[in-house]
Every structure is written in C-alpha cells, then in structure tokens.
Amino acid sequence: MFDVPAVGAPFGPFTLLHEKPFSRTFKNASCTAFLKEYRGITPSLRQEREASALSEAARLGVVVPEVLGAGETSDTAWTLLRHVAGRVGAVAPQNDLSSFVEQVAALGQLLHAPTLHTQPGPGWTPSADDTRTNHEHMMGGFSPHARTEPWWEDVDAAVGATDLGPVVYLHGDLKPEHFICSNHHVAVVDWEACARGSAYCDQTDALFHALRDLLLLETSLHQIPHNLFDRLQVPGPVMAHRVLLWLDRRPPRRPADTGTRP
C-alpha cells in the first residue's frame, strides 16, 4: 500500500503495480489515478524533469497523462497522474507493428521540430552544464569501462562522422508499451528519460525496441515488414551505438546465467 498526503488522499489508497530498480508505480482501486514513486538516484530531479516534459509535451499537442499532484518524502519523490484509458501498444500482429511505426512518426512530427537553441542534455530544461555536442552526448551515455573496449574508437569515429542534425526534444524511451491507444487518441506515457539531442536517438530507440520485441516473439527476419526500416530510417553507426549501449548497460552475467560453475 502507498498513501500520499493532501492531494493524493482522495484517490487512495494505492497498491503496487510495477516495480523497477529506481521507481515504483501504484494504482488506486478504481484505476482512475496512478502514482509514480522515484527512488534512489536524484528522485526529486527526475520527478521535476518528467513533470516539466509532460507539461511541455501537452502544449505541443501530445496526449499525455494529466499531473494531479506531486510531493516528496525524506528519500523519495512522487507524482500523481490521471489514468489514460486505452490499450497498451504492441508489435504483434503485423498491424500493431505498423501502428507503432506510425505512432512514432506522428510523435516525431510534434517533438522533433528544429526550434531549440540549446545544447543536448538530460531533461527539457537547458542548464549551464550543457556543453556537449550531439555526438559527445550520445557517447557520454556509456560506462567508463566501455572506453576500454576494442570497438570504442571505431564507434566513436563513426558516430562523429554522421550528420546527427539539430538538437530537438526527445521522449527518451520510445517502446510500444509507452503508447496507450484508444478510439479517440494515442497517449504517450513515461517521460522520465526525456532529453534534448538528435532525433535519431528517439528513432533508434523505437527501432531497437521493435526489433527486440519481434525477436523475443521468435519472428524470423524475413517476416519483418520493410516499412519498419523505411519509416524509421536510422544510420548504421547510430543503430550500432544503440545496441552497444544496451549491452553496456546490462548487468554482469552471473555464473548461473551461463550454465558454468563459479
């Protein structure tokens, strides 16, 4: 159970729905409101970034959950969100994949207009600490260990030689389950990873998650429709960067995971 003071009280109590390493999501009994709790790494800053992106995305014409309230405890922060009715997105069967591709393209039309006069960085609010280029921002997402890998210099040079375009608003974590679809709207949720950078970052995220989901569904490569690649055009070096970033962020495999003894 999770009870919040004041503004959240009329909607509660809340019970746990999802748990991730640095956040938890709760729902109330009537499923009219959700509460997201930010834990661990800079909870207040992550809460502020997501709330700011939700407000600005709504202004740009994106359907997003309404923020009903927010607050902090001694070691966490939370945001109360109105429930958005609809079906969670997917990539199977094929019509769902086509819908996802079109949803990503439509969101890009709203977010990726080259109107920002700022540097890349986390969140949508510029900071005096934002001094990187798109290339530096992308490569800065790797762990220090990645710089010792034999592929580092090749990927760094390849991404640096790619035209990454202007700095735009990014959702930061585009995947099918972050699109909520109904007969009246397509809403986009979970803006915690929002950032400013190259539009390729969002497009590559979407392509990566679509391909990963299709492979998990044991879809053979020849069954993947060409429009997935036509609509989400991503340079090879940027896609390679995204795959390596995923591998770099995966937790170390334990001996039990490999079938070997300690």
C-alpha positions, -999 to +999 in steps of 0.1 A: +000+000+000+011+036-006-007+065+009+001+101+000-009+132+019-033+160+009-039+160-029-034+122-032-056+112-003-090+114-022-077+089-048-060+064-024-052+040-011-027+028-037-014-007-044+018-017-062+015-022-100+051-022-113+085-021-097+118-011-113+152-005-098+147+032-094+109+037-095+076+021-085+042+026-100+010+023-079-027+023-089-058+031-070-088+007-066-109+025-093-079+027-117-086+064-122-052+075-109-016+062-108+012+072-085+048+071-096+074+070-069+110+079-078+137+063-057+175+060-055+192+084-079+182+120-076+144+113-072+134+150-069+153+159-101+138+130-121+103+139-109+108+175-119+121+166-154+092+143-161+066+167-149+081+195-170+082+173-201+046+163-195+035+199-194+055+210-224+045+179-245+008+187-238+014+222-250+030+208-282-002+187-288+009+153-275-018+134-255-002+127-221-014+118-186-026+148-165-005+156-135-028+158-105-002+165-079+033+159-067+053+157-035+084+145-017+094+124+013+128+123+030+143+100+004+118+097-025+096+119-047+062+111-063+039+122-090+001+116-091-012+110-126-047+107-140-053+073-157-053+074-195-078+048-209-068+026-238-049-004-249-012-008-243+008-008-276+024-039-290+043-050-321+024-082-329+005-090-350+017-070-381-010-044-379+002-035-344+038-031-357+026-008-385+006+012-359+036+016-337+057+028-366+031+054-375+027+065-338+065+071-336+065+091-368+035+112-356+051+119-323+083+129-341+063+155-361+054+172-328+087+168-308+114+169-334+110+203-350+144+220-351+134+250-330+156+246-299+186+269-294+203+249-267+228+220-263+220+184-257+214+172-222+190+154-198+155+168-194+139+195-215+151+225-194+185+239-205+213+240-180+246+259-178+263+225-176+250+216-211+282+220-232+282+188-253+276+183-290+251+156-301+280+132-308+295+138-273+261+135-256+255+101-273+289+087-265+287+100-229+259+075-222+284+047-220+301+035-188+338+043-182+345+006-189+332+009-225+361+032-234+384+002-229+366-020-253+382-027-287+352-012-306+352+021-288+373+042-312+356+028-343+321+036-330+332+070-316+346+079-350+316+065-370+290+084-349+311+115-351+311+114-389+273+110-390+252+141-396+231+140-364+211+171-372+198+197-348+190+195-311+154+186-305+131+174-277+133+136-270+110+113-252+140+092-244+125+057-241+102+050-271+088+015-269+053+000-278+041-002-242+046+036-238+018+043-263-017+039-250-042+036-278-080+041-279-106+050-305-102+087-296-065+092-290-029+078-288-014+089-255+023+087-247+034+079-212+066+075-191+087+106-199+113+101-171+141+097-196+132+128-216+162+147-230+175+171-257+195+157-285+194+142-320+161+130-333+179+098-343+180+089-305+142+085-304+140+068-338+168+044-329+151+036-295+119+028-313+136+006-339+157-012-313+127-020-291+105-031-320+132-055-333+139-068-298+102-075-292+099-092-325+129-114-319+115-123-284+083-133-302+105-155-324+097-136-355+120-145-384+138-117-401+121-122-434+087-117-416+097-081-405+079-057-428+100-033-448+081-002-436+097-007-402+130+003-418+115+028-443+097+049-417+124+047-390+154+055-411+185+053-388+221+055-399+241+023-393+266+038-368+237+052-347+220+018-346+253+001-337+257+027-309+222+018-295+229-019-295+263-015-278+247+009-253+221-017-244+249-043-239+269-019-219+240-012-195+231-049-190+241-062-155+270-086-154+260-122-160+264-145-131+278-180-134+243-194-131+232-174-161+259-191-183+255-226-171+290-226-157+302-232-122+316-203-100 
